[in-house]
């Protein structure tokens, strides 16, 4: 996702000398400018963060439980039945 021609925003950040040296070294290893390396790393971290908020990760045991509940759901609790009835009265579905 490169937008070389449309870059117009500027980002500034304070960084410790040790962290700057580390980032410069990583940029050199990849043969990139410091700016290009930082922008690419920030984009990657942002995409990963956004993706992680949209995924639900379950253990194998939790996956099995989830599927079992989908295939054989428990009976509605009394509170859920009351809520359904209250909703039906409130909405009065004409169907």
Phi and psi restraints in degrees (range 20) as a CNS / XPLOR table:
assign (resid 1 and name C) (resid 2 and name N)
       (resid 2 and name CA) (resid 2 and name C) 1.0 -103.5 20.0 2
assign (resid 2 and name N) (resid 2 and name CA)
       (resid 2 and name C) (resid 3 and name N) 1.0 135.1 20.0 2
assign (resid 2 and name C) (resid 3 and name N)
       (resid 3 and name CA) (resid 3 and name C) 1.0 -129.3 20.0 2
assign (resid 3 and name N) (resid 3 and name CA)
       (resid 3 and name C) (resid 4 and name N) 1.0 54.1 20.0 2
assign (resid 3 and name C) (resid 4 and name N)
       (resid 4 and name CA) (resid 4 and name C) 1.0 -53.8 20.0 2
assign (resid 4 and name N) (resid 4 and name CA)
       (resid 4 and name C) (resid 5 and name N) 1.0 -47.0 20.0 2
assign (resid 4 and name C) (resid 5 and name N)
       (resid 5 and name CA) (resid 5 and name C) 1.0 -72.9 20.0 2
assign (resid 5 and name N) (resid 5 and name CA)
       (resid 5 and name C) (resid 6 and name N) 1.0 -20.8 20.0 2
assign (resid 5 and name C) (resid 6 and name N)
       (resid 6 and name CA) (resid 6 and name C) 1.0 -105.6 20.0 2
assign (resid 6 and name N) (resid 6 and name CA)
       (resid 6 and name C) (resid 7 and name N) 1.0 11.2 20.0 2
assign (resid 6 and name C) (resid 7 and name N)
       (resid 7 and name CA) (resid 7 and name C) 1.0 -68.3 20.0 2
assign (resid 7 and name N) (resid 7 and name CA)
       (resid 7 and name C) (resid 8 and name N) 1.0 121.5 20.0 2
assign (resid 7 and name C) (resid 8 and name N)
       (resid 8 and name CA) (resid 8 and name C) 1.0 -141.5 20.0 2
assign (resid 8 and name N) (resid 8 and name CA)
       (resid 8 and name C) (resid 9 and name N) 1.0 -15.8 20.0 2
assign (resid 8 and name C) (resid 9 and name N)
       (resid 9 and name CA) (resid 9 and name C) 1.0 -88.4 20.0 2
assign (resid 9 and name N) (resid 9 and name CA)
       (resid 9 and name C) (resid 10 and name N) 1.0 151.6 20.0 2
assign (resid 9 and name C) (resid 10 and name N)
       (resid 10 and name CA) (resid 10 and name C) 1.0 -119.8 20.0 2
assign (resid 10 and name N) (resid 10 and name CA)
       (resid 10 and name C) (resid 11 and name N) 1.0 140.9 20.0 2
assign (resid 10 and name C) (resid 11 and name N)
       (resid 11 and name CA) (resid 11 and name C) 1.0 -124.2 20.0 2
assign (resid 11 and name N) (resid 11 and name CA)
       (resid 11 and name C) (resid 12 and name N) 1.0 129.8 20.0 2
assign (resid 11 and name C) (resid 12 and name N)
       (resid 12 and name CA) (resid 12 and name C) 1.0 -123.0 20.0 2
assign (resid 12 and name N) (resid 12 and name CA)
       (resid 12 and name C) (resid 13 and name N) 1.0 145.4 20.0 2
assign (resid 12 and name C) (resid 13 and name N)
       (resid 13 and name CA) (resid 13 and name C) 1.0 -151.0 20.0 2
assign (resid 13 and name N) (resid 13 and name CA)
       (resid 13 and name C) (resid 14 and name N) 1.0 147.2 20.0 2
assign (resid 13 and name C) (resid 14 and name N)
       (resid 14 and name CA) (resid 14 and name C) 1.0 -90.2 20.0 2
assign (resid 14 and name N) (resid 14 and name CA)
       (resid 14 and name C) (resid 15 and name N) 1.0 141.1 20.0 2
assign (resid 14 and name C) (resid 15 and name N)
       (resid 15 and name CA) (resid 15 and name C) 1.0 -145.0 20.0 2
assign (resid 15 and name N) (resid 15 and name CA)
       (resid 15 and name C) (resid 16 and name N) 1.0 144.4 20.0 2
assign (resid 15 and name C) (resid 16 and name N)
       (resid 16 and name CA) (resid 16 and name C) 1.0 -68.4 20.0 2
assign (resid 16 and name N) (resid 16 and name CA)
       (resid 16 and name C) (resid 17 and name N) 1.0 154.4 20.0 2
assign (resid 16 and name C) (resid 17 and name N)
       (resid 17 and name CA) (resid 17 and name C) 1.0 -57.7 20.0 2
assign (resid 17 and name N) (resid 17 and name CA)
       (resid 17 and name C) (resid 18 and name N) 1.0 -36.2 20.0 2
assign (resid 17 and name C) (resid 18 and name N)
       (resid 18 and name CA) (resid 18 and name C) 1.0 -66.4 20.0 2
assign (resid 18 and name N) (resid 18 and name CA)
       (resid 18 and name C) (resid 19 and name N) 1.0 -43.9 20.0 2
assign (resid 18 and name C) (resid 19 and name N)
       (resid 19 and name CA) (resid 19 and name C) 1.0 -66.7 20.0 2
assign (resid 19 and name N) (resid 19 and name CA)
       (resid 19 and name C) (resid 20 and name N) 1.0 -38.5 20.0 2
assign (resid 19 and name C) (resid 20 and name N)
       (resid 20 and name CA) (resid 20 and name C) 1.0 -62.7 20.0 2
assign (resid 20 and name N) (resid 20 and name CA)
       (resid 20 and name C) (resid 21 and name N) 1.0 -42.8 20.0 2
assign (resid 20 and name C) (resid 21 and name N)
       (resid 21 and name CA) (resid 21 and name C) 1.0 -61.5 20.0 2
assign (resid 21 and name N) (resid 21 and name CA)
       (resid 21 and name C) (resid 22 and name N) 1.0 -41.4 20.0 2
assign (resid 21 and name C) (resid 22 and name N)
       (resid 22 and name CA) (resid 22 and name C) 1.0 -63.0 20.0 2
assign (resid 22 and name N) (resid 22 and name CA)
       (resid 22 and name C) (resid 23 and name N) 1.0 -46.2 20.0 2
assign (resid 22 and name C) (resid 23 and name N)
       (resid 23 and name CA) (resid 23 and name C) 1.0 -66.3 20.0 2
assign (resid 23 and name N) (resid 23 and name CA)
       (resid 23 and name C) (resid 24 and name N) 1.0 -42.1 20.0 2
assign (resid 23 and name C) (resid 24 and name N)
       (resid 24 and name CA) (resid 24 and name C) 1.0 -60.5 20.0 2
assign (resid 24 and name N) (resid 24 and name CA)
       (resid 24 and name C) (resid 25 and name N) 1.0 -42.5 20.0 2
assign (resid 24 and name C) (resid 25 and name N)
       (resid 25 and name CA) (resid 25 and name C) 1.0 -61.7 20.0 2
assign (resid 25 and name N) (resid 25 and name CA)
       (resid 25 and name C) (resid 26 and name N) 1.0 -45.0 20.0 2
assign (resid 25 and name C) (resid 26 and name N)
       (resid 26 and name CA) (resid 26 and name C) 1.0 -63.5 20.0 2
assign (resid 26 and name N) (resid 26 and name CA)
       (resid 26 and name C) (resid 27 and name N) 1.0 -41.1 20.0 2
assign (resid 26 and name C) (resid 27 and name N)
       (resid 27 and name CA) (resid 27 and name C) 1.0 -61.8 20.0 2
assign (resid 27 and name N) (resid 27 and name CA)
       (resid 27 and name C) (resid 28 and name N) 1.0 -43.3 20.0 2
assign (resid 27 and name C) (resid 28 and name N)
       (resid 28 and name CA) (resid 28 and name C) 1.0 -61.4 20.0 2
assign (resid 28 and name N) (resid 28 and name CA)
       (resid 28 and name C) (resid 29 and name N) 1.0 -42.7 20.0 2
assign (resid 28 and name C) (resid 29 and name N)
       (resid 29 and name CA) (resid 29 and name C) 1.0 -59.1 20.0 2
assign (resid 29 and name N) (resid 29 and name CA)
       (resid 29 and name C) (resid 30 and name N) 1.0 -38.3 20.0 2
assign (resid 29 and name C) (resid 30 and name N)
       (resid 30 and name CA) (resid 30 and name C) 1.0 -86.5 20.0 2
assign (resid 30 and name N) (resid 30 and name CA)
       (resid 30 and name C) (resid 31 and name N) 1.0 -3.2 20.0 2
assign (resid 30 and name C) (resid 31 and name N)
       (resid 31 and name CA) (resid 31 and name C) 1.0 69.9 20.0 2
assign (resid 31 and name N) (resid 31 and name CA)
       (resid 31 and name C) (resid 32 and name N) 1.0 31.8 20.0 2
assign (resid 31 and name C) (resid 32 and name N)
       (resid 32 and name CA) (resid 32 and name C) 1.0 -114.7 20.0 2
assign (resid 32 and name N) (resid 32 and name CA)
       (resid 32 and name C) (resid 33 and name N) 1.0 160.3 20.0 2
assign (resid 32 and name C) (resid 33 and name N)
       (resid 33 and name CA) (resid 33 and name C) 1.0 -72.1 20.0 2
assign (resid 33 and name N) (resid 33 and name CA)
       (resid 33 and name C) (resid 34 and name N) 1.0 158.5 20.0 2
assign (resid 33 and name C) (resid 34 and name N)
       (resid 34 and name CA) (resid 34 and name C) 1.0 -58.6 20.0 2
assign (resid 34 and name N) (resid 34 and name CA)
       (resid 34 and name C) (resid 35 and name N) 1.0 -44.8 20.0 2
assign (resid 34 and name C) (resid 35 and name N)
       (resid 35 and name CA) (resid 35 and name C) 1.0 -61.5 20.0 2
assign (resid 35 and name N) (resid 35 and name CA)
       (resid 35 and name C) (resid 36 and name N) 1.0 -47.1 20.0 2
assign (resid 35 and name C) (resid 36 and name N)
       (resid 36 and name CA) (resid 36 and name C) 1.0 -62.9 20.0 2
assign (resid 36 and name N) (resid 36 and name CA)
       (resid 36 and name C) (resid 37 and name N) 1.0 -42.0 20.0 2
assign (resid 36 and name C) (resid 37 and name N)
       (resid 37 and name CA) (resid 37 and name C) 1.0 -61.8 20.0 2
assign (resid 37 and name N) (resid 37 and name CA)
       (resid 37 and name C) (resid 38 and name N) 1.0 -46.2 20.0 2
assign (resid 37 and name C) (resid 38 and name N)
       (resid 38 and name CA) (resid 38 and name C) 1.0 -64.8 20.0 2
assign (resid 38 and name N) (resid 38 and name CA)
       (resid 38 and name C) (resid 39 and name N) 1.0 -43.0 20.0 2
assign (resid 38 and name C) (resid 39 and name N)
       (resid 39 and name CA) (resid 39 and name C) 1.0 -63.4 20.0 2
assign (resid 39 and name N) (resid 39 and name CA)
       (resid 39 and name C) (resid 40 and name N) 1.0 -45.5 20.0 2
assign (resid 39 and name C) (resid 40 and name N)
       (resid 40 and name CA) (resid 40 and name C) 1.0 -63.2 20.0 2
assign (resid 40 and name N) (resid 40 and name CA)
       (resid 40 and name C) (resid 41 and name N) 1.0 -42.7 20.0 2
assign (resid 40 and name C) (resid 41 and name N)
       (resid 41 and name CA) (resid 41 and name C) 1.0 -64.8 20.0 2
assign (resid 41 and name N) (resid 41 and name CA)
       (resid 41 and name C) (resid 42 and name N) 1.0 -40.3 20.0 2
assign (resid 41 and name C) (resid 42 and name N)
       (resid 42 and name CA) (resid 42 and name C) 1.0 -65.8 20.0 2
assign (resid 42 and name N) (resid 42 and name CA)
       (resid 42 and name C) (resid 43 and name N) 1.0 -42.3 20.0 2
assign (resid 42 and name C) (resid 43 and name N)
       (resid 43 and name CA) (resid 43 and name C) 1.0 -62.0 20.0 2
assign (resid 43 and name N) (resid 43 and name CA)
       (resid 43 and name C) (resid 44 and name N) 1.0 -43.9 20.0 2
assign (resid 43 and name C) (resid 44 and name N)
       (resid 44 and name CA) (resid 44 and name C) 1.0 -62.9 20.0 2
assign (resid 44 and name N) (resid 44 and name CA)
       (resid 44 and name C) (resid 45 and name N) 1.0 -44.7 20.0 2
assign (resid 44 and name C) (resid 45 and name N)
       (resid 45 and name CA) (resid 45 and name C) 1.0 -64.8 20.0 2
assign (resid 45 and name N) (resid 45 and name CA)
       (resid 45 and name C) (resid 46 and name N) 1.0 -39.6 20.0 2
assign (resid 45 and name C) (resid 46 and name N)
       (resid 46 and name CA) (resid 46 and name C) 1.0 -65.3 20.0 2
assign (resid 46 and name N) (resid 46 and name CA)
       (resid 46 and name C) (resid 47 and name N) 1.0 -45.3 20.0 2
assign (resid 46 and name C) (resid 47 and name N)
       (resid 47 and name CA) (resid 47 and name C) 1.0 -61.5 20.0 2
assign (resid 47 and name N) (resid 47 and name CA)
       (resid 47 and name C) (resid 48 and name N) 1.0 -43.1 20.0 2
assign (resid 47 and name C) (resid 48 and name N)
       (resid 48 and name CA) (resid 48 and name C) 1.0 -63.7 20.0 2
assign (resid 48 and name N) (resid 48 and name CA)
       (resid 48 and name C) (resid 49 and name N) 1.0 -42.3 20.0 2
assign (resid 48 and name C) (resid 49 and name N)
       (resid 49 and name CA) (resid 49 and name C) 1.0 -62.8 20.0 2
assign (resid 49 and name N) (resid 49 and name CA)
       (resid 49 and name C) (resid 50 and name N) 1.0 -44.7 20.0 2
assign (resid 49 and name C) (resid 50 and name N)
       (resid 50 and name CA) (resid 50 and name C) 1.0 -64.5 20.0 2
assign (resid 50 and name N) (resid 50 and name CA)
       (resid 50 and name C) (resid 51 and name N) 1.0 -44.0 20.0 2
assign (resid 50 and name C) (resid 51 and name N)
       (resid 51 and name CA) (resid 51 and name C) 1.0 -60.9 20.0 2
assign (resid 51 and name N) (resid 51 and name CA)
       (resid 51 and name C) (resid 52 and name N) 1.0 -41.8 20.0 2
assign (resid 51 and name C) (resid 52 and name N)
       (resid 52 and name CA) (resid 52 and name C) 1.0 -63.7 20.0 2
assign (resid 52 and name N) (resid 52 and name CA)
       (resid 52 and name C) (resid 53 and name N) 1.0 -27.4 20.0 2
assign (resid 52 and name C) (resid 53 and name N)
       (resid 53 and name CA) (resid 53 and name C) 1.0 -79.3 20.0 2
assign (resid 53 and name N) (resid 53 and name CA)
       (resid 53 and name C) (resid 54 and name N) 1.0 -13.9 20.0 2
assign (resid 53 and name C) (resid 54 and name N)
       (resid 54 and name CA) (resid 54 and name C) 1.0 -102.1 20.0 2
assign (resid 54 and name N) (resid 54 and name CA)
       (resid 54 and name C) (resid 55 and name N) 1.0 -2.4 20.0 2
assign (resid 54 and name C) (resid 55 and name N)
       (resid 55 and name CA) (resid 55 and name C) 1.0 -111.3 20.0 2
assign (resid 55 and name N) (resid 55 and name CA)
       (resid 55 and name C) (resid 56 and name N) 1.0 143.0 20.0 2
assign (resid 55 and name C) (resid 56 and name N)
       (resid 56 and name CA) (resid 56 and name C) 1.0 -112.7 20.0 2
assign (resid 56 and name N) (resid 56 and name CA)
       (resid 56 and name C) (resid 57 and name N) 1.0 120.1 20.0 2
assign (resid 56 and name C) (resid 57 and name N)
       (resid 57 and name CA) (resid 57 and name C) 1.0 -103.4 20.0 2
assign (resid 57 and name N) (resid 57 and name CA)
       (resid 57 and name C) (resid 58 and name N) 1.0 128.1 20.0 2
assign (resid 57 and name C) (resid 58 and name N)
       (resid 58 and name CA) (resid 58 and name C) 1.0 -122.1 20.0 2
assign (resid 58 and name N) (resid 58 and name CA)
       (resid 58 and name C) (resid 59 and name N) 1.0 145.9 20.0 2
assign (resid 58 and name C) (resid 59 and name N)
       (resid 59 and name CA) (resid 59 and name C) 1.0 -67.8 20.0 2
assign (resid 59 and name N) (resid 59 and name CA)
       (resid 59 and name C) (resid 60 and name N) 1.0 165.6 20.0 2
assign (resid 59 and name C) (resid 60 and name N)
       (resid 60 and name CA) (resid 60 and name C) 1.0 -58.0 20.0 2
assign (resid 60 and name N) (resid 60 and name CA)
       (resid 60 and name C) (resid 61 and name N) 1.0 -42.6 20.0 2
assign (resid 60 and name C) (resid 61 and name N)
       (resid 61 and name CA) (resid 61 and name C) 1.0 -61.8 20.0 2
assign (resid 61 and name N) (resid 61 and name CA)
       (resid 61 and name C) (resid 62 and name N) 1.0 -44.3 20.0 2
assign (resid 61 and name C) (resid 62 and name N)
       (resid 62 and name CA) (resid 62 and name C) 1.0 -67.1 20.0 2
assign (resid 62 and name N) (resid 62 and name CA)
       (resid 62 and name C) (resid 63 and name N) 1.0 -34.8 20.0 2
assign (resid 62 and name C) (resid 63 and name N)
       (resid 63 and name CA) (resid 63 and name C) 1.0 -62.7 20.0 2
assign (resid 63 and name N) (resid 63 and name CA)
       (resid 63 and name C) (resid 64 and name N) 1.0 -44.0 20.0 2
assign (resid 63 and name C) (resid 64 and name N)
       (resid 64 and name CA) (resid 64 and name C) 1.0 -63.8 20.0 2
assign (resid 64 and name N) (resid 64 and name CA)
       (resid 64 and name C) (resid 65 and name N) 1.0 -43.1 20.0 2
assign (resid 64 and name C) (resid 65 and name N)
       (resid 65 and name CA) (resid 65 and name C) 1.0 -62.7 20.0 2
assign (resid 65 and name N) (resid 65 and name CA)
       (resid 65 and name C) (resid 66 and name N) 1.0 -43.0 20.0 2
assign (resid 65 and name C) (resid 66 and name N)
       (resid 66 and name CA) (resid 66 and name C) 1.0 -59.8 20.0 2
assign (resid 66 and name N) (resid 66 and name CA)
       (resid 66 and name C) (resid 67 and name N) 1.0 -48.5 20.0 2
assign (resid 66 and name C) (resid 67 and name N)
       (resid 67 and name CA) (resid 67 and name C) 1.0 -63.6 20.0 2
assign (resid 67 and name N) (resid 67 and name CA)
       (resid 67 and name C) (resid 68 and name N) 1.0 -42.2 20.0 2
assign (resid 67 and name C) (resid 68 and name N)
       (resid 68 and name CA) (resid 68 and name C) 1.0 -60.2 20.0 2
assign (resid 68 and name N) (resid 68 and name CA)
       (resid 68 and name C) (resid 69 and name N) 1.0 -41.2 20.0 2
assign (resid 68 and name C) (resid 69 and name N)
       (resid 69 and name CA) (resid 69 and name C) 1.0 -69.7 20.0 2
assign (resid 69 and name N) (resid 69 and name CA)
       (resid 69 and name C) (resid 70 and name N) 1.0 -32.5 20.0 2
assign (resid 69 and name C) (resid 70 and name N)
       (resid 70 and name CA) (resid 70 and name C) 1.0 -68.1 20.0 2
assign (resid 70 and name N) (resid 70 and name CA)
       (resid 70 and name C) (resid 71 and name N) 1.0 -41.4 20.0 2
assign (resid 70 and name C) (resid 71 and name N)
       (resid 71 and name CA) (resid 71 and name C) 1.0 -76.4 20.0 2
assign (resid 71 and name N) (resid 71 and name CA)
       (resid 71 and name C) (resid 72 and name N) 1.0 -30.1 20.0 2
assign (resid 71 and name C) (resid 72 and name N)
       (resid 72 and name CA) (resid 72 and name C) 1.0 -140.0 20.0 2
assign (resid 72 and name N) (resid 72 and name CA)
       (resid 72 and name C) (resid 73 and name N) 1.0 74.6 20.0 2
assign (resid 72 and name C) (resid 73 and name N)
       (resid 73 and name CA) (resid 73 and name C) 1.0 -68.4 20.0 2
assign (resid 73 and name N) (resid 73 and name CA)
       (resid 73 and name C) (resid 74 and name N) 1.0 151.5 20.0 2
assign (resid 73 and name C) (resid 74 and name N)
       (resid 74 and name CA) (resid 74 and name C) 1.0 -70.5 20.0 2
assign (resid 74 and name N) (resid 74 and name CA)
       (resid 74 and name C) (resid 75 and name N) 1.0 160.0 20.0 2
assign (resid 74 and name C) (resid 75 and name N)
       (resid 75 and name CA) (resid 75 and name C) 1.0 -64.5 20.0 2
assign (resid 75 and name N) (resid 75 and name CA)
       (resid 75 and name C) (resid 76 and name N) 1.0 148.1 20.0 2
assign (resid 75 and name C) (resid 76 and name N)
       (resid 76 and name CA) (resid 76 and name C) 1.0 -61.5 20.0 2
assign (resid 76 and name N) (resid 76 and name CA)
       (resid 76 and name C) (resid 77 and name N) 1.0 141.5 20.0 2
assign (resid 76 and name C) (resid 77 and name N)
       (resid 77 and name CA) (resid 77 and name C) 1.0 -73.1 20.0 2
assign (resid 77 and name N) (resid 77 and name CA)
       (resid 77 and name C) (resid 78 and name N) 1.0 161.8 20.0 2
assign (resid 77 and name C) (resid 78 and name N)
       (resid 78 and name CA) (resid 78 and name C) 1.0 -56.0 20.0 2
assign (resid 78 and name N) (resid 78 and name CA)
       (resid 78 and name C) (resid 79 and name N) 1.0 -38.8 20.0 2
assign (resid 78 and name C) (resid 79 and name N)
       (resid 79 and name CA) (resid 79 and name C) 1.0 -64.8 20.0 2
assign (resid 79 and name N) (resid 79 and name CA)
       (resid 79 and name C) (resid 80 and name N) 1.0 -39.6 20.0 2
assign (resid 79 and name C) (resid 80 and name N)
       (resid 80 and name CA) (resid 80 and name C) 1.0 -67.0 20.0 2
assign (resid 80 and name N) (resid 80 and name CA)
       (resid 80 and name C) (resid 81 and name N) 1.0 -40.2 20.0 2
assign (resid 80 and name C) (resid 81 and name N)
       (resid 81 and name CA) (resid 81 and name C) 1.0 -61.5 20.0 2
assign (resid 81 and name N) (resid 81 and name CA)
       (resid 81 and name C) (resid 82 and name N) 1.0 -43.8 20.0 2
assign (resid 81 and name C) (resid 82 and name N)
       (resid 82 and name CA) (resid 82 and name C) 1.0 -62.4 20.0 2
assign (resid 82 and name N) (resid 82 and name CA)
       (resid 82 and name C) (resid 83 and name N) 1.0 -39.8 20.0 2
assign (resid 82 and name C) (resid 83 and name N)
       (resid 83 and name CA) (resid 83 and name C) 1.0 -65.7 20.0 2
assign (resid 83 and name N) (resid 83 and name CA)
       (resid 83 and name C) (resid 84 and name N) 1.0 -40.5 20.0 2
assign (resid 83 and name C) (resid 84 and name N)
       (resid 84 and name CA) (resid 84 and name C) 1.0 -63.0 20.0 2
assign (resid 84 and name N) (resid 84 and name CA)
       (resid 84 and name C) (resid 85 and name N) 1.0 -43.9 20.0 2
assign (resid 84 and name C) (resid 85 and name N)
       (resid 85 and name CA) (resid 85 and name C) 1.0 -64.9 20.0 2
assign (resid 85 and name N) (resid 85 and name CA)
       (resid 85 and name C) (resid 86 and name N) 1.0 -42.1 20.0 2
assign (resid 85 and name C) (resid 86 and name N)
       (resid 86 and name CA) (resid 86 and name C) 1.0 -63.7 20.0 2
assign (resid 86 and name N) (resid 86 and name CA)
       (resid 86 and name C) (resid 87 and name N) 1.0 -40.5 20.0 2
assign (resid 86 and name C) (resid 87 and name N)
       (resid 87 and name CA) (resid 87 and name C) 1.0 -63.6 20.0 2
assign (resid 87 and name N) (resid 87 and name CA)
       (resid 87 and name C) (resid 88 and name N) 1.0 -44.8 20.0 2
assign (resid 87 and name C) (resid 88 and name N)
       (resid 88 and name CA) (resid 88 and name C) 1.0 -60.5 20.0 2
assign (resid 88 and name N) (resid 88 and name CA)
       (resid 88 and name C) (resid 89 and name N) 1.0 -41.6 20.0 2
assign (resid 88 and name C) (resid 89 and name N)
       (resid 89 and name CA) (resid 89 and name C) 1.0 -66.0 20.0 2
assign (resid 89 and name N) (resid 89 and name CA)
       (resid 89 and name C) (resid 90 and name N) 1.0 -39.1 20.0 2
assign (resid 89 and name C) (resid 90 and name N)
       (resid 90 and name CA) (resid 90 and name C) 1.0 -69.3 20.0 2
assign (resid 90 and name N) (resid 90 and name CA)
       (resid 90 and name C) (resid 91 and name N) 1.0 -42.9 20.0 2
assign (resid 90 and name C) (resid 91 and name N)
       (resid 91 and name CA) (resid 91 and name C) 1.0 -85.1 20.0 2
assign (resid 91 and name N) (resid 91 and name CA)
       (resid 91 and name C) (resid 92 and name N) 1.0 -35.5 20.0 2
assign (resid 91 and name C) (resid 92 and name N)
       (resid 92 and name CA) (resid 92 and name C) 1.0 48.8 20.0 2
assign (resid 92 and name N) (resid 92 and name CA)
       (resid 92 and name C) (resid 93 and name N) 1.0 66.5 20.0 2
assign (resid 92 and name C) (resid 93 and name N)
       (resid 93 and name CA) (resid 93 and name C) 1.0 -60.3 20.0 2
assign (resid 93 and name N) (resid 93 and name CA)
       (resid 93 and name C) (resid 94 and name N) 1.0 120.0 20.0 2
assign (resid 93 and name C) (resid 94 and name N)
       (resid 94 and name CA) (resid 94 and name C) 1.0 -73.6 20.0 2
assign (resid 94 and name N) (resid 94 and name CA)
       (resid 94 and name C) (resid 95 and name N) 1.0 -4.7 20.0 2
